[in-house]
Amino acid sequence: MKKRNEINNNLMKTDRYFIPLLLLLFTDLVVLVSTFCLAYLIRFYTPLYVWYPPPLPPYIPDFGNYFLLSLTIGGIGIIIFERFGFYQRRVGLDRYAHPASMVLAILVTYVFIMALLFNYRGVSYSRMTVGLAVILSCGGIVFVHYLLRCAHQLMIDRGIVFLRTVLVGPEWCCVEIESKLQEHHGSQYQIIGYVDTEENTSVDSSIPRLGSKEQLSSILQNEPVDNVIVAMPPKDHQEILQVIDTCRERKIAYRVIPDLYDHLLRCLKMEEIDELPLIVFGETPLHGAGLYAKRLMDVLIASVALMISSPFMLLIAILIKWDTKGKVFYVQERISLDGRKFKMYKFRSMVEDAELNTGPTWAKSLDPRTTYVGRFIRKYNLDEFPQFLNVLRGDMSLVGPRPERPYFVDKFKGEIPYYMRRHIVKSGISGWAQVHGWRGDTSLEERTKHDLYYVENWSLLLDLKIIWKTFTSFKNAY
């Protein structure tokens, strides 16, 4: 009994997620077994049996043989999953496996099973049942994969599981990174301390100092560490490699934050040319088929939106004319894709010649230039309705960074780093910055940061998310 307890303690020490590992194994086994049994039931106890009867004489094979085969498939599937690394590259219930890899592992499992059965004469199983089982197993294992990932994230959000993390780098940098991580509710990183790579530092740190870089190996051996975040400047190239080697020796996951992370933004991808790995920064995924898909979505939604909103637009036009003298529409020169200028349409929400005495300036909360009707339509984004015409003309998109006037573009491009990268996509009626409240007289740096996030992480799903949030996001709309 004592020896068994020691073994269990060692397992828990080497893998804090030993219980989740057992849960993953059990779940995969249940999926593989149950989907094969379900395939048997569908084949022989549904209209499929009538539409595609078995060879004469028709019969229903014994379920017991199929159940035994399902257990064999489950056992072999677990072994193949382990060989594919699905149980090694994981944290808790979240395994770092692409669904396509999991589908491939299932196909390999069934190929192995078919090859195994081929050697046993006189054993015959329904090929349709096997085919159905492959389809059901692929769908089931991918569904459960995402279900377990969601469960893992839910546990993180509730503070149940964490990655116990050690920061390695200069004290001031570790403090900044820890502060950024704390900004995100549900962060999976639990900082237990930092390893200082510089001497004689004097920052008043809110996290424990575990020691110097020379003590890293013993720290990782003695502390319950799941993850190491390396935040060292490029000049310490050799020392970074030493830290990585130490993590590998201890079989501890590590992540490296480049010194230029502010410049690299959030989007990068890996390429390989003749076995030479390349890291590509700053490209937008909005090209090729994605570009045409986005344009098609723009035209379809803008056309429908114009038809639906036409009565409301007529009512708004009447209210504007009733409220103050002047034009109904406000036409202003803005800058969009590749710095091209275009005329943007809006419902007029301010008095005529609002900037005659002030020049170009931001709208502010309770801006005296805003009309009574204008305050209402600006608050609920109704003044933007005419821009559906800009979308149909191709000047704008439904979603993208908000277009600015040439005056502000000339001003900001010299003040805000990477500001002009906003213009590598079309401007939009709504955007990632706007639905997060960064509009009007708010931080330009934060607005630009959100715009660049959109540029470098574009997807149709993100566009649809922004469109949905536009109807519920009215922060700083004035």
Buried (B, 14 or more C-beta within 10 A) or exposed (E): EEEEEEEEEEEEEEBBBEEBBEBBBEBBBEBBBBBBBBBBEBBBEEEBBEEEEBEEEEEEBEBEEBBEBBBBBBBBBBEBBBEBBBBEEBBBBBBEBEEEEBBBBBBBBBEBBEEEBEEEEEEEBBEBBBEBBBEBBBBBBBEBBEEBBEBBBEBBEEEEBBBBBBBBBBBEBBBBBBEEBEEEEEBBBBBBBBBBBBEEBEEEBEBEEBBEBEEBBEBBEEEEBBBBBBBBBEEBEEBBEBBBEBBEEBEBBBEBBBBEEEEBBEBEEEEEEEEEEEEEEBEBBBEEEBBEBBBEBBBEBBEEBBEEBEEEBEEBBEBBBEBBEBEBEBEEEBBBBEEEBBEBBBBBBBBEEBEEEEEEEEBEEEBEBBBEBBBBBBBEBBBBBBBBBBBBEBBBBBBBBBBBBEEBBEBBBEEBEBBBBBBBBBBBBBBBBBBBBBBBEBEBEEBBBBBBBBBBBBBEEBBBBBBEBBEEBBEBBB
